[in-house]
Amino acid sequence: VSADTAHLPRGPDAPARIVAAAVDAFAERGFHATTTRDIAARAGLSPAALYVHHPSKAALLGQISREGHREALGVVEAALARAGTKPPAQLRVVVADFTAWHARNHRVARVVQYELAALASQDRAEVVALRRAIEGRVTEVVRAGVQAGCMTVEEPRRVARAVLSLGIDVARWFDPGGRDTPEALGELYAGLALRMVAAAT
Amino acid sequence: VSADTAHLPRGPDAPARIVAAAVDAFAERGFHATTTRDIAARAGLSPAALYVHHPSKAALLGQISREGHREALGVVEAALARAGTKPPAQLRVVVADFTAWHARNHRVARVVQYELAALASQDRAEVVALRRAIEGRVTEVVRAGVQAGCMTVEEPRRVARAVLSLGIDVARWFDPGGRDTPEALGELYAGLALRMVAAAT
């Protein structure tokens, strides 16, 4: 514990502060360029205090990536739960919410999307399963639309991936100070997704 | 010059080898986690030999980013030059080639897209101008399509950005060992782009 950080607060919100600090550091400098010392300093904690909560920066990345993916899957499932039974309506709500989530959480999303190769193998297995679940839900919507005759798509899996890809890439360029709001982007991309599947609405 | 690298070859291809080594290092570990020593070792050169060609890793990133963006703009312009005068045909060829380029050059594309914040200000100004030129060309195609009555788009600039975003995001997940070829992805995405602009073909 260095003398200049020993006076800093260590409240019950330390775990949340550590995760936020790790997201900032990973998003700005990348996982490999970040040290646990950097994260501790950003969180206003001593390296020893950080160690109490997180044994390593790899464990932190794993937690951020798992939680980020779980949240994204949760967004997709919540959208499906309230979108009714018609595939075009389902696709519209899923894409609107998924895109807005990636704009709103663009820093977490960048870390989650760009540091997959840095995940420890156990974390990666769990994250890959979550990614498959997200793609699977959207692929099912497109397949259901094709079967019901209200979408025209030859390769549902690839088109579902493209629709999600469009939402994910928003995290790369989204600027909270710019002209686009997460909600307006969600609406625009929902309309584009319906066009991509040639939906009869 | 360390003893264990002094024996390595230093042919006239050293500059190309250095750039390839820098792309590999930046793509795998990120710009901030890469040292000039890492790049020299990957290129089979001494740090001193690397310094002859490149004063800093920032200069290398600038060169990679400028050349990557120039190449991407070149792909767009070459596609337009051979696509004839009809906006839907232009959009089809541009998106097919732009997407295939991002699949084929996914490592360079990742560095170019994800390390924008690490660019020195002079490099960034040039890269921003190149990015605007790319978006501008595609926006013009969409606007021309709307004016000619063969595309239906309310926000040409945002839709052009989305179309390019779809191609760019291929670099994030493209796996050369996977089932998708750059050409097949290009064709698929060209078709999706025509749907996104509601092209009458």
Interface residues (C-beta under 8 A of the other chain):
Chain A: E28 R29 G30 F31 H32 A33 R110 Q113 Y114 A117 E155 R158 V159 R161 A162 S165 L166 I168 D169 V170 R172 W173 D180 L188 Y189 L192 R195 M196 A198
Chain B: E28 R29 G30 F31 H32 A33 R110 Q113 Y114 A117 E155 R158 V159 R161 A162 S165 L166 I168 D169 V170 R172 W173 D180 L188 Y189 L192 R195 M196 A198
